[in-house]
Amino acid sequence: MLLMERIYSSQYYTFFQSDKERCFYIDLGQKLVRLSFCQLLALRQKVWSINIEEHFNNDANPHGFEILSLCNKEHLFILNTLEILDLKELLTGAFFLLDIAAQTPLISSRT
């Protein structure tokens, strides 16, 4: 059984962290994807490099879909414009909360 802590949820996706396994998980609805920190950074870079404006340009992207491969092409997803925007929101929120958690000092109870 996986012990995961939910970090952030968006409309379509949920981001989890597993301290025991020292990894992250993203529930993309149809699949739960396990990511190392390096893979998570690569995913963030990939998602942020997607030009959303092209989704509204019939010449550049007539169907409004994006093909996203994760973890060295181990996973392949076809996402529409709303799903891409939601994934951007998920990653932004998750990284924001992870950064806050990293900067928050541990409170030790002294008795």
N, C-alpha and C positions, 0 to 999 in steps of 0.2 A: 504494500500500500504506500502510495506517495504521500509524503507530508509536505504540503505546500501552503504558503501563506499568500492569500490574494492581496496584491499590491494596488491594482487599479483595474477598473472596468470601464469600457466605453459601450456604445450601443451594440456593437456586434462582437467585440472581443474582450477577453480577460487576460490579465498579466499576473503571473504567479512567480514567487521566489521560493526555492528550496534551499534552506541553509544546510541541511544534512547532506544533500547531493552537490551543493555548491554550484547550482545552475539556475536557470530561469525557464519558465514555461509560458507559452502563449497559446491560449485556447482560441483557435480561429474558426470555431463553429464546427466545421467538418473534420478538424484534426487538432490534436494537442501536440505542439512542437516544442521539443527540448532544445535549449540554447545555452551555450557557454557564454561568458561575458564577451569574449571576442566576437562570437557569432551575433550576439545582440547588438554590439556596436556596428558590425557590418550591415545588419538589417536596418538599423536606424539610418545609416548613411545611404543605403539603397532607397529606402522609402522617401527620405528627404530630397533625394535627387530627382524624384519623379516630378515632371512638369505638369501640374494640374491644368494649366491653361490649355495645353494640347488636347485635353479631354473635351474641350468645347470648340475645337477647331476641326471641322470635318475633313480637311486635307491632311492634318498631322495625325489624327487618331479618330477615324470615322466611326468606330464602334464604342469608344469610351471605355475600353478595357486595358488592363495592365497585366502583364505576365510577370510574376514575381517568383524567383527561385531562392530557396533558403538552404543554408547549411551545405554549401558546396553541391548544390543541385540535388540534394537528397529529397527536398520537398518542392513542389511546384504548385502555385496558386494562380488562378485567373480572377482578378478583382475588378469590380466596376468603380466608377468615380466615387460614389458614396463610401464604399468599403475602403478605398485608399485614404480618403479624408479621415475616416474613423480610425484607421490604423495609425495615421499620423498623430491623431489626438491621443490614442492609447500610449504610443511611445513617448510623447511629450509628457503626459501625466505620470507615467511610470518612472521616467528618468528624473522628473522633478521630485517625486516622492523619495526615490532612492537617494538623491542628493541631499535632501533634508534629513533623511535617516542617517546618512553618513556624517553629517555635520552636527547631529544631536549627541551631546555627551551622554554616556551611560550614567544613570543615577544609581549609585550603590547605597544600599541600606546599611547604615552603621548602627549597631545596637550596643 
